[in-house]
Amino acid sequence: MAEAASLDKPLGAGHEVRVERIFEAPIELVYDCFTDPEHFRRWWGPLGCENEIYVLDARPGGDISVRMVGPGYDHVMGGAFVELDRPRRLVFLTKAFQAPDGGWGIVNRNTVTFEMVSTEGMANATRMVLHTLVERAEGALVLGALAGMRAGWSQSFERLGELVGGGGATDIEVADRKLILARAFDVPAERVWAALTQPELVRRWFAAGAARDLEMDLRPGGHWSLTVNGVDGAQHRLWGEFTGIEPPSRLALTWGFDDQEAVPVVYALSEEWGRTLLTRTASFPNNAYRVRILGTGFVRAMERSYAALADLLR
C-alpha cells in the first residue's frame, strides 16, 4: 500500500478526498463497473439511490448524464470521461447543481487507479484508490454536498462490493506511522459499542468468530487477550491494556501481536447519515513496524471481522 497522508482539506474548490477499497473481484470487472451503463446504474450513489442512465459514453471526451433519485433528492448529475486506460486507470469529471444558464455548482475531477492484489483467500482481488479533487464549488447548497462527499463515496463502494461479489465496505488509509480503518454500520452507536465491549458479542465477530481464549477486563488498566490463527497457519496471541473508556464514542487500548511491542489503538464511533461510523486508528513507533503488521494479512483479517460484525448487528 502506498504512503498517503490524509488529503481532506477545507470545503470548497481545492478540497480533496482519498478513498481506498479492496474488492473480491477481478480487476477488469471492477473497472468495467465504472464504464458499463448497466453495472454503473446498479451501484452508483449512496444507499437508497436509484439511477436512470441518460448517457455514459466511455471514451475520452464522452459525456456522463445520470438521473439520481433517493430519499430527499431527485437531480441529474453531469460529467465527462477524461482518460481511460483499462483496467489500470480512469479519470472522469462529475458535475452537480446545474444552473439555468447551464453552469454547474460543483465540478469534481475523479482519478481512480486499479491494482491486482493477492491476499489470504483472494487470489484475484482488486485494490482501488479514488482521488477526488473539487475543481469548482459555487452556490449556497454546495457546502453540504461537499461535507457528505466521503460518506456518499463510501456508501457507493459498499454497493459496488455487493455487485461484484464482495469487499468495498472498509475504508483503508495508510499514513505516516498510522493505519486507519473505517466502516459504517446501520445501527445506533450504542449497539456497536456493545459489540466492541461485551465479551459474549466479541467472540461472535472478532476473527469472524474464530477467536479463542478471549479475556477482557473492561476498565482503565484492565487487560485483554485472545488467540487467532494467522494467514501463515500458526497461532498468534493478541493482547493489550484498556487505557480509555468513553461509552459510546471512544475506546482506547494498546494492541500487541505475539512478542511485538504493543501500540496505541483508538476506536472512535460517530453517527452520520443515520449510520454509525467506526474508525480504528493504530499509531506505530515507526513505519517499518506498520509494514510488518500489514504483511501479516491484518487488513484482510479485519475486513472479515467487520463483515461478521455487520452480520451480527443485523
Buried (B, 14 or more C-beta within 10 A) or exposed (E): BEEBEEBEEEBEBEBBBBBBBBBBBBBEBBBBBBBBBEBBBBBBBBBEBEBEBBEBBBEEEBBBBBEBEBEEEEEEBBBBBBEBEBBEBBBBBBBBBBEEEEEBBBBBBBBBBBBBBEBBEBEEBBBBBBBBBBBBBBBEEBEEBBEBBBBBBBBBBBBBBBBBEBBBBBBBBBBEBBBBBBBBBEBBBEBBBBBBBEBEBBBBBBBBEBBEEBEBEBEEEBBBBBBBBBBEEEEBEBBBBBBEBEBBEBBBBBBBBEEEEBBBBBBBBBBEEEBBBBBBBBBBEEBEBBEBBBEBBBBBBBBBBBBBBBEBBE
